[in-house]
Amino acid sequence: MTQQQKSRVLILAPVMDSLTEKLEQQFSVDKYFDQQDKQAFLAAHGKGILGLVTRGDVGVDNSILECLPDLKVISVFGVGTDAIDLAYTAKNNIQVEITSGVLTDDVADMAMALLLATSRNVCQADKFVREGKWLEGGFPLSSKISGKRLGIFGMGQIGQAIARRASGFDMSISYASNNEKPELPYRFFPDIKHLAAQVDVLVIAVSGGPQSAGVINKSIFDAMPDNSLVINISRGSVINQQDLITALQNKNIGGAGLDVFADEPRVPHELISMDNVVLQPHVGSATHETRQAMSEKVLANLHKRLDEKSSSKFSVL
Ligand code: 8YV
């Protein structure tokens, strides 16, 4: 294929170097994030761009999409589409593709890591040893996790992968989600508040976006048993972050394990200063293996939509 024949693709935000290299080999690439004058770039070069690559945590603003009249596909490095206006993309015949399936295990593993780290004070205990405090006495007791009650908010692929792992810890598993999944051997609660009231650990595994924004708020934290834990591997937007901070400060709940935040990469100092909170920099899917698989999916998803014979967005009679 000659340079002229390569489809034009815009990379919105930085992705892995190895993915960028492959994109540059296989497509005619522009990098939005590198442009000095982004508006001028879009005005001069937006027409003719057929594919857009973005990250799940970044999405894309409609103001950018409006400058890409020929766009056929948005290939998301991730599974979250909460930062993309799906009504706009549907209306404008733009396909949105995600890296479904390949990051499920890693994100579920991260939920379990946060669950264990939070309940067993793993990070604090590590610090205790490194600071030489063990020489002065033993580390305080922590809380058992095996056999406890786990509530999962959101029973999609990731929620189910968490449930399978938690079953290995003999946890009793309940869930709340839009629809009951009768084929699953877990107890269903139609109402998140009722679920929250009856669990020792609440894991957030629901998609982000307007439907779930702020659903985990003061009323949920008030309903949760004392000493219960909240784990979030989904989106910061699902939790009202200020309500979480207040609930932790007031000891309405016992702790939190968080991989995602309301305004990443900014993490409130209140959370940073609390011993009973374990913090991760949104790395649920960040393993070599999974990021490689995600990269391959991003490329395949672009080719699926761009290698069609006609580069027109619309089929002709
Ligand atoms: C990625 C994500 O970390 O899948 C998603 O939606 O948020 C994550 O897996 C992110 O897209 C890459 O930065």
Boltz pocket constraint, residues with backbone or C-beta under 6 A from the ligand:
constraints:
  - pocket:
      binder: B
      contacts: [[A, 55], [A, 56], [A, 57], [A, 58], [A, 77], [A, 78], [A, 79], [A, 80], [A, 81], [A, 103], [A, 234], [A, 282], [A, 283], [A, 284], [A, 285], [A, 286]]
      max_distance: 6.0
